[in-house]
């Protein structure tokens, strides 16, 4: 039997061919994984697995890491919409949000309509946390606001409610039927988490427009896209079927995972 | 043709024709998990580069320096008077990498993107799908690593084949010398560089990949806050994740070259069927332990 042992020259030639073959393998072969393909849907199922496993191994009230004043080294980086181009919003802004209300609706026994003054009068929590964007960057800032659990308690959430849906004022996309405004949701475990606050303050000052004035959500155990800005209504639901495309959020309806804990 | 090396090789070849025996080298567990890892790592790499492209800059510490400088690597594009250029900046050293890194062509259009279309899944910018693919194969990788670990503890693969012995260290210089000369002695046992390379990937690089990956998860940060701290902060973890990727790619290239050099048919047969053709023992060597 001929023994297969090659010379150095043959070896280098083969290695070169191998390397160029790798470069030519071009990954548009896998572009069939585009949105709504069956294979992608199947793979997306792992998000549910991640969600369940992370919930299992993480204490219900386990806190996200908190930092010190010394860690605040830069302004909070804004992302997404930073100046809502919307007449309703601009009108509220001109009046410094005096006419703005936070509505709490849906599966609650006592729907609420809270003014900024009412929210400011409620007990607050201040936390220095790291904001992790789905894109990969992080930024540490100090957030002040009302724990969402206090607002939910006041509204008396009905037992069949499963998610808190955040409806926002910022147009994120122009749809055929008009502007689509940002929306998102979390489960009630994260909604009631001690660090989940409706933030009106950033780094000791009122929340600026670019970061979501007058009110944004902080969900510290998830990625940034799970923390909607420019809030004006919180709706308690038991299903996403009537919310946007039915997946629980604007980015979720555009291919992103609903669970943003990873 | 009076080259002693060639004569030696010819002798070895005729000897192996007589004495080279097929041995059962790789268990079904090893072979199956090997190929699942190969597929998973391929998709993890290309979807990982897709995710990297969403923010093609790496930092040291907890956060990303926008108002200060803690950058390690940036693969970006910018407009110059001469037109758009792609650049790669490593530890402050800037290189023009137009065409491949920072700026590459999609058809006739120059597009600013970290890694080029041929290196990402999908080929176009789609962070959401990149994440779906990445986490799917991350789960597959973790589960098969655990299956492999259990099987290898049970069937002795770990202790018998992978754990370096004292004699392996003594043999290391000789093994390196023969690898550099691309002269291999094929035996059932792994040689020392193989034990170190496979062991390093399975017990250092891949666990480091998983840990740095978990350290980037905000929920894991609440579950085990010490993890990101131990790794130097979330952004350092992201940088280590990237560096470990480079080492894994380096391992893959050397792995392929060694297989080509040592005889791809025999090597492939062993990782597909389990059966491996060995060389006769070298004189003076008690065991046949210097393989490829």
Interface residues (C-beta under 8 A of the other chain):
Chain A: X1 X2 X3 X4 X5 X6 X8 X11 X14 X15 X18 X19 X23 X24 X25 X26 X27 X28 X30 X31 X33 X34 X35 X40 X43 X44 X46 X47 X49 X50 X54 X57 X58 X59 X62 X63 X64 X65 X67 X71 X73 X74 X75 X77 X130 X132 X133 X134 X135 X136 X137 X138 X139 X140 X220 X221 X222 X223 X251 X254 X255 X256 X257 X260 X261 X262
Chain B: X9 X12 X13 X16 X17 X20 X46 X51 X52 X54 X55 X57 X59 X62 X63 X64 X65 X66 X67 X68 X117 X118 X119 X120 X121 X122 X123 X124 X126 X127 X128 X129 X131 X132 X133 X135 X136 X139 X182 X184 X216 X217 X218 X219 X220 X221 X222 X223 X225 X228 X229 X234 X235 X238 X253 X256 X257 X260 X261 X263 X264 X265 X266
